[in-house]
């Protein structure tokens, strides 16, 4: 997920407005990631977590699980992963935009305050994870390098190939697509890893390195396609 989930909301908007002149590429990426990509990843994470717990139960009890309880547990686990606040809020926001719903001030203002606070709080949490830990530790160095290469180099190239030869894009349309693919890893991935008790060190390092490489990669993309 760290090698394919981009930070479109924070960094993508100013880059798209400056390079392409419109935020349309960002909106497309945000909707696709929050309503399609994220639920797929979260379902995979939930399934892996369920399998691990199920294996532990079999190890502790030679008799196995109660018939029928396994499927219900799997369904509940997948349901909780799909019903996470990010996906639900995105769906509600998309529905509100589709029907042109205007919330009253007493409801809209708290929502706007939460939205404005989300980015600083997320960056603060990510910065706290760097405290006392050296990036690119030996244990996961190969994994981090692979994830960074996939994110910063392979993903923009694939976006160019798909956009140019499959959808026939060119000019600013193609530039917008490739620039969105060149964005760094979103800090949301770090939160998802912590939520599902996965290894956060590799995700943190890929996010950090992709942030450092995002500017030169974006400049190179603009030079080649602009």
C-alpha positions in Angstrom: 0.0 0.0 0.0 2.9 2.3 0.7 4.1 1.9 -2.8 0.8 2.8 -4.5 -1.3 5.0 -2.2 -0.5 8.7 -2.9 -0.9 11.8 -0.8 -3.3 13.5 -3.1 -5.2 15.6 -0.6 -2.4 17.5 1.0 0.3 17.8 -1.7 -1.7 16.9 -4.9 -4.0 20.0 -4.9 -1.3 22.7 -5.0 0.8 20.7 -7.5 -2.1 20.1 -9.8 -3.3 23.7 -9.7 0.2 25.0 -10.4 1.2 22.5 -13.2 -2.1 21.7 -14.8 -4.4 24.6 -13.8 -7.2 22.5 -12.4 -7.7 20.2 -9.4 -9.6 17.6 -11.5 -6.8 15.0 -11.4 -6.7 15.2 -7.6 -10.5 14.8 -7.2 -10.4 11.6 -9.4 -7.5 10.2 -7.4 -9.1 11.0 -4.0 -12.4 9.4 -4.9 -10.7 6.3 -6.4 -8.4 5.8 -3.4 -10.9 6.4 -0.6 -13.8 4.5 -2.1 -12.1 1.7 -4.1 -8.4 1.3 -3.3 -8.5 1.8 0.5 -11.4 -0.6 1.1 -9.6 -3.3 -1.0 -6.4 -2.9 1.0 -8.3 -2.8 4.3 -10.2 -6.0 3.4 -6.9 -7.7 2.7 -5.4 -6.6 6.0 -8.5 -7.7 7.9 -8.4 -11.1 6.2 -4.8 -11.6 7.1 -5.5 -10.6 10.7 -8.4 -13.0 10.8 -6.3 -15.8 9.4 -3.6 -15.1 12.0 -6.2 -15.2 14.8 -7.8 -18.3 13.4 -4.5 -20.1 13.3 -3.8 -19.1 16.9 -7.2 -20.6 17.9 -6.4 -23.9 16.2 -3.1 -24.0 17.9 -4.6 -23.5 21.3 -7.6 -25.8 20.8 -7.1 -29.1 19.0 -10.9 -29.4 18.6 -11.0 -26.4 16.2 -13.5 -23.6 16.1 -17.3 -23.9 16.6 -19.0 -24.7 13.2 -20.4 -21.6 11.6 -18.5 -19.2 13.9 -15.6 -18.8 11.5 -17.6 -17.4 8.6 -19.4 -15.0 10.9 -16.1 -13.8 12.4 -14.7 -13.3 9.0 -17.8 -11.4 7.8 -17.7 -9.2 10.9 -14.0 -8.5 10.5 -14.4 -7.5 6.8 -17.4 -5.4 7.7 -15.5 -3.5 10.3 -12.7 -2.8 7.9 -15.0 -1.6 5.2 -17.0 0.5 7.6 -14.0 2.6 8.7 -14.6 6.3 9.3 -12.6 7.4 6.2 -14.6 5.3 3.7 -17.9 6.1 5.3 -17.2 9.9 5.5 -16.0 9.9 1.8 -19.2 8.1 0.7 -21.4 10.6 2.7 -19.4 13.5 1.3 -19.8 12.2 -2.3 -23.5 11.7 -1.7 -23.9 15.2 -0.3 -22.1 16.7 -3.3 -24.2 14.7 -5.7 -27.5 16.0 -4.3 -26.1 19.5 -3.6 -26.8 19.2 0.1 -25.9 22.3 2.2 -25.5 21.6 5.9 -26.6 24.1 8.4 -23.9 26.2 10.0 -24.2 24.4 13.4 -23.2 21.1 11.6 -21.0 22.4 8.8 -18.6 24.4 11.1 -17.6 21.5 13.4 -17.0 19.3 10.3 -14.8 22.1 8.7 -12.8 22.4 12.0 -12.2 18.6 12.1 -11.1 18.7 8.4 -8.7 21.6 9.0 -7.2 19.8 12.0 -6.8 16.4 10.4 -3.7 17.3 8.3 -1.6 18.9 11.2 -2.6 16.1 13.6 -1.6 13.4 11.0 1.8 15.1 10.3 2.4 15.4 14.1 1.7 11.7 14.6 4.0 10.8 11.7 6.7 13.1 13.1 6.4 11.4 16.6 7.1 8.1 15.0 10.5 9.3 13.8 11.5 10.2 17.4 14.5 8.1 18.5 14.5 5.8 15.4 16.9 5.9 12.6 15.4 5.5 9.1 16.5 2.7 6.8 17.3 0.2 9.5 19.2 -2.9 8.4 16.3 -5.3 9.2 13.9 -3.9 6.5 16.3 -1.9 4.3 15.7 -4.0 1.1 11.9 -3.8 1.6 12.1 0.0 2.1 14.2 0.5 -1.0 11.9 -1.7 -3.1 8.8 0.1 -1.9 10.4 3.5 -2.6 11.5 2.5 -6.1 8.1 1.2 -6.9 6.4 4.4 -5.6 8.7 7.0 -7.0 9.8 5.5 -10.3 7.7 2.5 -11.4 4.3 4.0 -10.5 4.8 7.2 -12.6 6.1 5.2 -15.5 3.1 2.8 -15.4 0.8 5.8 -15.2 2.4 7.3 -18.3 2.1 4.0 -20.2 -1.5 3.4 -19.2 -2.5 7.1 -19.8 -0.8 7.4 -23.1 -1.4 4.1 -24.8 -4.6 2.8 -23.1 -6.6 6.0 -22.7 -4.9 8.1 -25.4 -4.1 11.0 -23.2 -1.6 13.7 -24.1 -0.6 17.2 -23.1 -1.8 18.6 -19.7 -4.2 15.6 -19.2 -1.3 13.2 -19.4 0.9 15.4 -17.3 -1.8 15.6 -14.5 -2.1 11.8 -14.4 1.6 11.2 -14.2 2.1 14.0 -11.6 -0.5 12.4 -9.4 1.3 9.0 -9.6 4.5 10.7 -8.6 3.1 12.1 -5.4 4.6 10.7 -2.1 3.0 8.0 0.0 0.1 9.2 2.1 0.5 9.3 5.8 -2.8 7.4 6.0 -0.9 4.2 5.2 1.0 4.6 8.4 -2.2 4.9 10.4 -3.7 1.9 8.7 -0.6 -0.1 9.5 -0.8 0.8 13.2 -4.5 0.1 13.3 -4.1 -3.4 11.9 -0.9 -4.0 14.0 1.3 -4.4 11.0 4.9 -3.5 10.7 5.0 0.4 10.7 8.7 0.8 10.4 8.9 0.0 6.6 5.8 2.1 5.9 7.3 5.1 7.8 10.6 4.9 5.9 8.9 4.5 2.5 6.7 7.5 3.3 9.7 9.6 4.4 11.8 8.7 1.4 9.0 9.3 -1.1 8.4 12.7 0.4 12.1 13.6 -0.1 12.1 12.3 -3.6 8.7 13.7 -4.6 10.0 17.2 -5.6 12.8 16.0 -8.0 10.6 13.3 -9.5 7.8 15.9 -10.1 10.3 18.3 -11.7 11.6 15.5 -13.9 8.0 14.6 -15.0 7.2 18.2 -15.7 10.4 18.6 -17.7 9.7 15.5 -19.8 6.0 16.0 -20.4 5.6 19.7 -19.9 
